[in-house]
Amino acid sequence: MKAGNKIGILEFIFLGFSEDPEMQPLLFGLFLSMYLVTVLGNLLIILTIRSDSHLHTPMYFFLCNLSFVDIGFSTTIVPNMLVNIQTQSKAISYMNCLTQVYFSMLFPILDTLFLTVMAYDRYVAICQPLYYTVIMKPPLCGLLVFITWFIGVMTSLLHILMMQLNFCRDREMPHFFCELTQIIKLACSDTFLNNVLLYFMTSVLGVLPLLGILFSYSRITSSIRKMSSSGGKQKAFSTCGSHLSVVSLFYATGIGVYFTSAVTHSSQEVSVASVMYTVVTPMLNPFIYSLRNKDVKGALGRLLSRASSCL
């Protein structure tokens, strides 16, 4: 590499949050609490589904996977952030940064695809109820999960393999974790192919799944309107309402991060928007499913009753 404005990057520096020493304990306590709630809440959802035979259905099988992904997404970002706050260090090594980039792409892709698969499951259950058990057999569910993970792993790996970049002396990143777009902005070398790949994959794996979800719910809404039983309508709204709430939260926060990054250069504003997407959303998902879904709420109540009786 030529001497001058290009150097071999050993580490990046985060600029995401306040440098005020008095704010550090507050930030540490806040993010530690949110991380523990995220992990425990999603683990409780997984345990509830695994322990209740009434929930051994395709929809809750996919929900288990979604909860696991939410734990992984939060774990990719928050522990490293907590270490940085505690040690008063904002640096991250280049290899650790690449690892964080990989997983911070993998888990949102999995989130998007699992939400799409769950929308398809609800479409079949409500619009084709007589064929539901025939269509949504365990082999198909397993295949859908495998395809989802395969797409996520290979897409994230492709981005990493394309990151043969040179970097300038400016190693400061206006963020609190390594994000692909921020890494590309710091590069001195040509990033045309990286940007083309990024925007193409974002369109394919972001927009197309959303269109699939919207199409599924348009058909679901039409089928619910035709139901004569109020009980059937209520049950359909119960199972679909929680999923639709999670979809809305996921896409709303994701779009918020995109537009915030586009219109402002303030690292704190970008960080606040990213916290909503990377930390708050995985934390709220278990509450949405446990409070809005009667089946999960009932199973959770039975699980807690058995647990309390054993004490």
N, C-alpha and C positions, 0 to 999 in steps of 0.2 A: 504493500500500500504506500502511496506517495506521501511524503511529509507535507505538512501544511494544514489544510483545514479538515483533513480526514484522519481519524485515529481508530485504533482497535478498541471498541467499546468493552469495558470490563463491568460496568454497572450503570444503572440509570438512577435518577433522583426524582422522587415523587414530590409534587407541590400541591397535593389535593386539598389538605385541610389546614386549619389555622395553626400558626406557629406559636401562638400564645401559650406559655407554660401552664397557666391556670386552666386552660381548656383541655389539656391532655388527659387528666384523670376523668373528667366528665365524658370525653369521647371514648376512652377506654371502657368505662363502665357501661356506656350506652351500647357500644357495638358488641361487647361481651354478652350483655343481656339479650340482645337481639339474636346473636348467634346461638346461644343456648336454647332460646325459645324455638328457633328454626329447627335445630337438630332434634330436640325432644318432641316438638309438635309433629314433625314428619315421621319420626320413629314410632310415635304413638299411633299415627294413622296406619303405618305398615303393620304394627303389632295387632291393632284392632282388626284389620282385614284378615290377617293370617289366622287369628284365633277364633273367628266367627264364620261358621260354615255357610251362613246366609249370604255372606259377602264374597263367596268363592265364584264370582262371575267375571266375564271378560272386562266389564267396565272397571271393577275394583282391582283386577289384575293390572290394568293399565295405570290406575291411580297409584298402586304400589310403586310402579316404575317411576312415575312422575315425582312421587315423594322422595325416592332415592336420588333422582336427578337434582331436586331442589337442595338436598343435603350436600351433594357434591358441588353444586354451583356456589353455595355459601362458603363451603370449606375451602374452595379454591382461592377465595379472596380475603375473607375476614380474619383467619388466624395470622396470616402474614401482616395484615394491617395492625392487628393487636400487638404483635411483636415489635413492629416499627414504632408504634406509639409508646410502648413500655420502655424500649431501649433508646428512645429519642433519635432513632436512625430512620432516614427516609430513603436509604439506598437499597437497591436490589441488583443482584448479579445478572449478567446477561443471560446465562443459562437458566437461572430461576425465572427470569422474565419470560423467556421463550416457553417454559413449562406453563407459566400462568396464562400466557396468550393462548396456548393450545387448549387448556381446559376451560378458559373463559369463552372460547368459541364453541367447544364441544357441548357443554351443558345447555346453553340457550338454543342450539340447534335441536338437541334432544327434547327440550321443553316444547318447542314449536311443533315438532313432529308427533310427539305423544299427545298433545292437545288436539291435533288433527285426527289422529287415530281414535281418540275418545269421542270426537264429534261424529266420526263414521260409525262407531259402535252405537251411539245414541240414535243415529239416523236409521240403522237397521232395526234396532229395538222398537222404535216408535212407528216407522213407516212400513216395515216388513216384519211385524211381530210373529207371524206364523212360521217364518223361515229363519228366525233369529238363531235358534239353537243349531239349525243346519248350517248356517253361514258362519257364525262366530264359534267354530269349533276350536278346541285347544291347539291343534296344529297351526291353524291360521293365526291365532293370537300370538303364538310363539314366533311365527314367521314375521309378523308385523313388528314385533319387538326386535328381532334380529335385524331386519331391514333398517329400522330406525337407528339402531346403534351403528350399523355398518356405514350408513350415510353420514352420521355425525362424526365417527372416527376418521373416515377417509377424507371428508371435507376439511376437517381441522388439520389433519396431517398434510394435506395438499398446500394449505396456507403456510404452514411451517417450512415445508420444503422450498417454497417460493421466496422465502425471506433471506436471500443471499444479498444482503444490503451493506453498504458502507454508511457510517454515521459521522456526523460533524461533531465539533467540540461541545455543542449544546446538548447536554445529556438530561436536561431538566424536563420532566413530563408533568403537565398540568392535570394530574389525575392521582388516584390513590391505589391503582393497580395497573398492571401492564395490559393495555388494550391494543388490538391490532392497528386501529386507525391512528392512535397516538404514536406507535412505533414507526409507522410509515411516514408520518409527518416529520419525524426527527432524522430521517435518512437523507444523505447527500446524493446517493446514487439514483439512477432512474427507477421510479416506482410505478411506471405506467402499467406494466403487467400486473403488479400487485393490486393496484386500484381497480383495474378491469375485472380481475378475479373476485375481488371483494364485493364490488357492486353487482356483478353477475350472480354470485352465490347468495347475496342478500335478497336479490329479486326472486330467485328460484326458491330458496328455502325460507323466505319471509313472506313474500306476497302470495305465492301459489298456495301454501298451506292455509293462509287467511281466506283466500277465495274458496278453498274447499270447505272450510268451517262455515263460512257464510252461506254457501250453497246447501250444506247439510241442514243448517238451521232454518233456511227458507222452506225446505221440504218438511222439516219437523213442525214448524209453525202451521203450515197448511194442514198437516195430518191432525194436529191437536185441535184445530178449529172444527174438524169434522167429527171429533169424538162426542158421543152423546152422554157418556158417563162423566159426572163431575169428579168422581174419585179417580178415574183414569187420567183426567186432565191435571188434577192436583199432583198425582204421582209423577207424571211426565215433567211438570214444571219443577218438581222437587229435585229430580235427578239432573235435569238440564240446567236449572238455574245456577247450581253451584259451579258446574263446568263453564257455563257462559260467563259467570262472574270472574273466574280465574283467567279465562281467555281475554276478557276486557281489561283486567288489571295488567296482564302480561304485555299486551300490545300497546296499551296506553302509556305505560312507563317506558317501554322500548322506543316508541315514537317520541316521547318527551325527551329522552336522552339524545336522540338524533337531532331534533330541532334545537335543543339547548346548545349542543356542540357546534351547530351551524351558525347560530346567531350571536354567540357570546364567546369571548376569549378569557373570561374569568374562570380560574381553576376551581374556585369554591362553588360557583353556580353549576358548573359541569359535574362536580363531585356530588352535590346534593341530588341532582337529577339521577346520577348513576347509582347512588345509594338506594333510591326508590326501586330501581330496576334489579339491582344485584343482591340487595339485602332485605328490603322490606317485602317485596313480592314473595320470595320463598318463605318468609316468616308468616305471611298472612294466609297462604294457601291452605294449611291445615285447619285454620279457624273457619275459613269459608266452607270447606267440605264438612266440618264437624257441626257447624251451626245451621247450614242451609240444607243439608242432606239428612233426611229423617232416618234412613237406613244406617248411615255411619253414626249418627247421634245415638240411636238405640243400641248399636253394637258397642259403642264406646261406653255407654252407661252400664251395660252388662259386664264389660271387661273391668271397669273400675269397681263394680259391686263385688266381683269375684276376688279382685285384688284386696279390697278392704276386709273381706271375710277371712282372708288368709292371715291377716295381721293380728 
